[in-house]
Amino acid sequence: MAKADITITFDAGLHIFLAAANRRAGAAVETDATSSLGHVVEALGVPLVEVGELLVDGRPAAAGHVPVTGEHIEVRKLAYPQRVPGPLRFLLDIHLGTLARRLRVLGIDAAYETPDIGDAALATRSAQEQRVMLSRDRGLLHRRELFAGAYVYSHKPAVQLDEILDRFQPELAPWTRCTACNGVLRPVTKEEMQDRLESGTAKSYDAFAECESCGHAYWRGAHSASLDAIVEQATRHR
């Protein structure tokens, strides 16, 4: 069976995905001489959604290029900000519920599936609704049917949020989405809300909103100080 012996150098920002032996510059790799460059990169552990430019002997190459013996491959990390066609919308897997809520607080369209519907269904929804799949599951991010995807590097929600804001630089519209279901909030009068409020709330607040999808009620002061801090931190650096 034919084989191709190549060397490959990955951007340091991609080393988190690699075995130690493949992190050094010019690491030797043997391929089957039929697999595409994209397949080789993913087989070594790096999701293509994290890859920017691919170079073969110093020249730009497509992921579909089939490496041949003697070629040197350079794999560069995706440059930020990342742009996607159409409106920026996200889909988050079962492990990113806190991140989903924080994105919604900022008015960012962030769908979230619970209970877990499985990788195949998530990838299908990403494609059908043209949503960027956010996940720490590398296997999910390898699925070809995804519209787009992004690996969430940190396991800490506050850092995760910073990652997504830095990477995609979305427009922010705080307090315009339901944190429970991702629906859009609409202003409502105190009179419309009267039978849903405790007397103290009705006396203390005048501005109210309601989710168009699930009917959840919101009013100024109903959110916690921690959510206020998230909004302040995000908007301060935009």
C-alpha positions as CSV (number, residue, x, y, z in Angstrom):
1,M,0.0,0.0,0.0
2,A,1.3,3.5,-1.0
3,K,2.3,5.8,1.8
4,A,3.4,9.4,2.0
5,D,6.0,10.7,4.5
6,I,5.5,14.4,5.3
7,T,6.5,16.9,8.0
8,I,4.1,19.1,9.7
9,T,4.3,22.2,11.9
10,F,1.3,23.4,13.9
11,D,0.7,26.9,15.3
12,A,1.4,26.8,19.1
13,G,-2.2,27.8,19.7
14,L,-3.3,24.4,18.4
15,H,-0.9,22.3,20.6
16,I,-3.7,21.7,23.1
17,F,-5.2,19.2,20.6
18,L,-2.0,17.4,19.8
19,A,0.0,14.5,21.2
20,A,3.3,15.7,22.5
21,A,5.3,14.1,19.6
22,N,3.3,16.2,17.1
23,R,3.9,19.6,18.8
24,R,7.4,20.0,17.7
25,A,8.2,21.9,14.5
26,G,8.6,19.6,11.5
27,A,7.1,16.5,13.2
28,A,7.3,13.5,10.9
29,V,3.9,12.0,9.9
30,E,3.1,9.1,7.7
31,T,-0.1,9.2,5.7
32,D,-1.8,6.7,3.4
33,A,-1.2,8.9,0.3
34,T,-5.0,9.1,-0.4
35,S,-6.3,11.1,2.6
36,S,-6.8,14.9,2.2
37,L,-4.8,17.4,4.2
38,G,-8.0,18.2,6.2
39,H,-8.4,14.6,7.1
40,V,-4.7,14.3,8.2
41,V,-5.0,17.4,10.4
42,E,-8.2,16.1,12.1
43,A,-6.7,12.6,12.5
44,L,-3.9,14.2,14.5
45,G,-6.6,15.7,16.8
46,V,-7.1,19.3,15.5
47,P,-10.7,20.2,14.6
48,L,-10.8,22.0,11.2
49,V,-13.0,24.7,12.8
50,E,-9.9,25.9,14.7
51,V,-7.7,25.9,11.6
52,G,-7.0,29.0,9.6
53,E,-4.5,29.0,6.7
54,L,-2.9,25.7,5.5
55,L,0.5,26.0,3.8
56,V,2.2,23.3,1.7
57,D,5.9,24.1,1.2
58,G,5.1,27.7,1.9
59,R,2.2,28.0,-0.5
60,P,-1.5,28.2,0.5
61,A,-3.4,25.0,0.0
62,A,-7.0,23.8,0.4
63,A,-8.1,21.2,3.0
64,G,-8.8,18.9,0.1
65,H,-5.1,18.8,-1.0
66,V,-3.7,15.2,-0.8
67,P,-0.1,15.4,0.7
68,V,2.7,13.6,-1.1
69,T,6.1,12.5,0.2
70,G,8.5,15.2,1.0
71,E,6.0,18.0,1.5
72,H,6.1,20.2,4.6
73,I,2.8,21.3,6.0
74,E,2.1,24.4,8.1
75,V,-1.1,24.6,10.0
76,R,-2.0,28.0,11.3
77,K,-4.6,28.9,13.9
78,L,-7.8,30.6,12.8
79,A,-7.5,34.4,12.9
80,Y,-9.9,36.5,15.0
81,P,-12.4,38.0,14.7
82,Q,-14.2,35.1,13.0
83,R,-16.9,36.0,10.5
84,V,-19.7,33.8,9.5
85,P,-22.2,34.3,6.7
86,G,-25.6,35.7,7.7
87,P,-26.8,36.6,11.2
88,L,-24.6,35.4,14.1
89,R,-26.4,32.7,16.0
90,F,-25.1,30.1,18.3
91,L,-26.0,26.5,19.4
92,L,-24.5,25.2,22.6
93,D,-24.2,21.6,23.8
94,I,-25.4,20.2,27.1
95,H,-22.2,21.1,29.0
96,L,-22.4,24.9,28.3
97,G,-25.7,25.9,29.9
98,T,-24.1,28.7,32.0
99,L,-22.4,30.2,29.0
100,A,-25.7,30.1,27.1
101,R,-27.5,32.0,29.8
102,R,-24.7,34.7,29.9
103,L,-24.8,35.1,26.1
104,R,-28.6,35.6,26.3
105,V,-28.2,38.2,29.0
106,L,-26.1,40.2,26.5
107,G,-28.8,39.8,23.8
108,I,-27.0,37.2,21.8
109,D,-29.0,34.5,20.1
110,A,-27.8,31.3,21.9
111,A,-29.9,28.1,21.5
112,Y,-29.2,25.4,24.1
113,E,-30.4,21.8,24.1
114,T,-31.3,20.1,27.3
115,P,-31.6,17.2,27.8
116,D,-28.8,16.1,25.5
117,I,-30.1,15.2,22.0
118,G,-26.8,13.7,20.8
119,D,-24.1,14.9,18.4
120,A,-25.9,13.9,15.2
121,A,-29.0,15.9,16.1
122,L,-26.9,18.9,17.3
123,A,-25.0,18.9,14.0
124,T,-28.2,18.7,12.0
125,R,-29.7,21.7,13.9
126,S,-26.5,23.7,13.4
127,A,-26.8,23.1,9.6
128,Q,-30.6,23.7,9.4
129,E,-30.6,26.9,11.4
130,Q,-27.2,28.1,10.4
131,R,-25.9,28.3,13.9
132,V,-22.3,28.2,15.1
133,M,-21.8,25.1,17.2
134,L,-20.0,25.9,20.5
135,S,-18.6,22.9,22.3
136,R,-15.7,21.4,24.2
137,D,-16.4,18.1,22.5
138,R,-13.8,17.7,19.8
139,G,-15.6,14.8,18.2
140,L,-18.8,16.9,17.7
141,L,-16.7,19.6,16.1
142,H,-15.3,17.1,13.6
143,R,-18.8,16.5,12.1
144,R,-18.9,17.5,8.5
145,E,-22.6,18.6,8.5
146,L,-22.0,21.5,10.9
147,F,-22.7,25.0,9.6
148,A,-19.8,26.3,11.6
149,G,-18.2,25.5,14.9
150,A,-15.9,26.7,17.6
151,Y,-14.0,24.9,20.4
152,V,-14.5,26.5,23.8
153,Y,-11.1,26.2,25.4
154,S,-11.8,27.1,29.0
155,H,-14.0,25.2,31.5
156,K,-14.8,28.4,33.4
157,P,-18.0,30.2,32.3
158,A,-16.5,33.7,32.8
159,V,-13.5,32.9,30.6
160,Q,-15.7,31.1,28.1
161,L,-17.7,34.2,27.6
162,D,-14.6,36.3,27.1
163,E,-13.4,33.7,24.5
164,I,-16.6,33.9,22.5
165,L,-16.8,37.7,22.6
166,D,-13.2,38.0,21.5
167,R,-13.5,35.4,18.8
168,F,-16.8,36.6,17.2
169,Q,-17.2,40.2,18.4
170,P,-21.0,40.0,18.3
171,E,-23.3,43.0,18.6
172,L,-24.6,43.3,22.2
173,A,-28.1,44.2,23.2
174,P,-28.3,43.5,26.9
175,W,-31.7,42.5,28.5
176,T,-33.4,41.8,25.2
177,R,-33.5,38.0,25.3
178,C,-35.1,35.5,27.7
179,T,-32.4,33.8,29.8
180,A,-34.7,30.8,30.2
181,C,-35.6,30.0,26.5
182,N,-33.7,32.5,24.3
183,G,-36.9,34.1,23.1
184,V,-37.1,37.9,22.4
185,L,-38.4,40.2,25.1
186,R,-41.1,42.7,24.4
187,P,-42.0,45.7,26.6
188,V,-45.2,45.5,28.6
189,T,-47.1,47.9,30.8
190,K,-47.4,47.6,34.6
191,E,-51.2,47.2,34.0
192,E,-50.6,44.1,31.8
193,M,-48.4,42.6,34.5
194,Q,-50.5,43.6,37.5
195,D,-52.0,40.2,38.2
196,R,-48.5,38.5,38.0
197,L,-46.7,40.8,40.5
198,E,-46.5,40.9,44.2
199,S,-47.6,44.2,45.7
200,G,-44.0,45.2,46.6
201,T,-42.7,44.6,43.1
202,A,-45.6,46.5,41.6
203,K,-44.9,49.5,43.8
204,S,-41.1,49.5,43.3
205,Y,-40.8,49.1,39.5
206,D,-42.4,50.7,36.4
207,A,-40.5,49.0,33.5
208,F,-41.4,45.5,32.6
209,A,-40.9,43.0,29.7
210,E,-42.2,39.6,28.7
211,C,-40.7,36.8,26.6
212,E,-42.6,36.5,23.4
213,S,-42.0,32.7,23.4
214,C,-42.5,31.4,26.9
215,G,-44.2,34.3,28.6
216,H,-41.6,34.7,31.4
217,A,-41.8,38.1,33.0
218,Y,-38.9,40.5,33.6
219,W,-38.5,43.8,35.4
220,R,-35.7,46.2,36.2
221,G,-34.1,44.8,39.3
222,A,-35.3,41.3,38.8
223,H,-31.9,40.2,37.7
224,S,-29.1,39.5,40.1
225,A,-26.0,41.7,40.8
226,S,-23.9,39.0,39.2
227,L,-25.7,39.3,35.9
228,D,-25.4,43.1,36.1
229,A,-21.7,42.6,36.4
230,I,-21.6,40.4,33.4
231,V,-23.3,43.1,31.3
232,E,-21.0,45.9,32.7
233,Q,-17.9,43.9,32.0
234,A,-18.9,43.0,28.4
235,T,-20.1,46.4,27.4
236,R,-17.1,48.2,28.9
237,H,-14.7,46.5,26.5
238,R,-16.8,46.7,23.3
